[in-house]
Each structure stands twice: as C-alpha cells, then as structure tokens.
Amino acid sequence: MYSSDLSAPRWKVGKAISRAIRRLPTRLIKADNPKMTDEQIAYGIKRMNELKVVDGGDAETMGIGVMTDARWKATYDFMVAGGLIDKSVDYKKAFTTSSSKT
C-alpha cells in the first residue's frame, strides 16, 4: 500500500519510472559502444518494432519469450541443414515449455 504522504501523485511516479526504463537500453548501448548516436539507436528500435523482432511470430499470440516445439524443431532443422550441428543432437533437451502458454 502506498503512503498517503508521497510528495508526487502515483501517476507521476509511474510515468517517471516508465521514462527511465525506456531510456535504459540507450544508456546500456552507449556504455558498450559510445560511437552510437541517439539517432542510430532510435532507427534500430524503430526497425525492430516494424519487423516485430520481439513481439512477432509465436510471441504475437502466446507472449514474448514463448517456447514451442515447432519453433525449436525448425531451428534444429535449419542448423542441421547448415552443418552447424550434427543430426544426432536431441534438440528437445535444449528447451522447456514449462513456463510457456503452449
């Protein structure tokens, strides 16, 4: 429960936290690569959103971070075809769906 003597209304505190979280990736990127400009980072984020890199595919209907056997099987098949792993690898040992909505 929130204290009644907060100096700022809760919605203002929430907005401040939200802004800080949105700025965090830019700060982390710049810490590792100081040559990146705000414009380059903004463009990258915009393209990732347009291409639905994070929230597309299975994530669009089942949530970010979802694991499915079909997705792992496709990845396994791709890697075998590319000679990246041997076909004897048991891809089912590489993941779990225990926390997914599958």
C-alpha positions in Angstrom: 0.0 0.0 0.0 1.2 3.5 -0.8 1.9 6.0 1.9 -0.5 9.0 1.9 2.4 11.4 2.4 4.1 10.9 -1.0 5.1 14.2 -2.4 4.2 13.3 -6.0 1.0 11.6 -7.2 1.4 7.9 -8.0 0.7 8.5 -11.7 3.7 11.0 -11.9 6.0 8.5 -10.1 4.8 5.8 -12.6 5.5 8.0 -15.6 9.0 8.8 -14.3 9.8 5.1 -13.8 8.4 4.4 -17.3 10.6 7.1 -18.9 13.7 5.8 -17.0 13.0 2.2 -18.2 12.6 3.4 -21.8 16.0 5.3 -21.7 17.8 2.3 -20.1 18.6 0.4 -23.4 20.1 3.6 -25.0 22.3 4.1 -21.9 23.4 0.4 -22.0 24.1 0.5 -25.7 26.1 3.7 -25.4 28.1 2.3 -22.4 29.3 -0.5 -24.7 29.5 1.5 -27.9 29.9 5.2 -27.3 30.1 5.9 -31.0 26.4 5.0 -31.4 24.2 8.1 -31.8 20.7 8.6 -30.4 19.5 8.7 -34.0 21.1 5.3 -34.8 19.7 3.7 -31.7 16.2 5.2 -32.4 16.4 3.9 -36.0 17.3 0.4 -34.8 14.5 0.4 -32.3 12.0 1.6 -34.9 13.1 -1.1 -37.4 12.9 -3.8 -34.7 9.4 -2.7 -33.9 8.4 -2.6 -37.6 9.8 -6.1 -38.2 8.2 -7.3 -34.9 11.6 -8.8 -33.9 10.5 -9.2 -30.2 6.7 -9.5 -30.4 6.1 -11.2 -33.7 5.6 -14.8 -34.7 4.6 -17.0 -31.8 5.1 -14.1 -29.4 2.2 -12.2 -31.1 -0.3 -14.8 -29.9 1.4 -16.5 -27.0 3.6 -13.8 -25.4 7.2 -12.7 -25.5 9.6 -15.5 -24.6 7.3 -18.3 -25.6 9.0 -21.7 -26.4 7.3 -24.1 -28.8 8.4 -27.5 -30.0 7.7 -26.4 -33.6 10.0 -23.3 -33.3 12.8 -25.4 -31.8 12.3 -28.1 -34.4 12.6 -25.5 -37.2 15.7 -24.1 -35.6 17.2 -27.6 -35.3 16.4 -28.4 -38.9 18.0 -25.2 -40.1 21.1 -25.8 -38.1 21.4 -29.4 -39.3 20.9 -28.3 -42.9 23.6 -25.7 -42.5 26.1 -28.1 -41.0 26.1 -26.2 -37.7 25.1 -29.2 -35.6 25.0 -33.0 -36.1 21.6 -34.6 -36.7 22.2 -36.8 -33.7 21.7 -33.9 -31.4 18.4 -34.2 -29.4 17.0 -30.7 -29.7 14.3 -31.4 -27.2 16.9 -31.3 -24.4 17.7 -27.7 -25.3 14.5 -26.1 -24.0 11.4 -26.4 -21.9 7.9 -25.2 -22.3 7.2 -25.3 -18.6 6.7 -21.6 -18.3 5.1 -21.1 -21.7 1.4 -20.8 -22.6 1.6 -23.7 -25.1 
